Amino acid sequence: SGEMRTTPVNPLRLEGRRYLVSPRGHTQWVRNLRVAGVAELRVGRRTETVRAVELADTEKVPVLRAYLRAWAWEVGAFFDGVDADATDAELAAIAGRHPVFAITPA
């Protein structure tokens, strides 16, 4: 639609890179980001424009594990009982349901 929308997200920093994970799956913000390729992240008064590249399911396991370590208390219910201590195979099995984007400054 081209209309600006606001959605709370939990950016993740892992091994020098930043990511956005969609715990609720293929939501509207995910669809919009796929089309636009850029987004504005706001923390307080600070705004940063970022480019986003979606990861393939095969790349998501370490990101999902780190995300669950950091944010499970808030979003764990959306991961169908899979947590940060899950096996790589268990995380890979849910990877397709949780889009992950690598983000960099635009």
Secondary structure, 3 states (H helix, E strand, C coil): CCCCCCCCCCCEEECCEEEEECCCCCCHHHHHHHHHCEEEEEECCEEEEEEEEECCHHHCHHHHHHHHHHHHHHHHHHHCCCCCCCCHHHHHHHHHHCCEEEEEEC
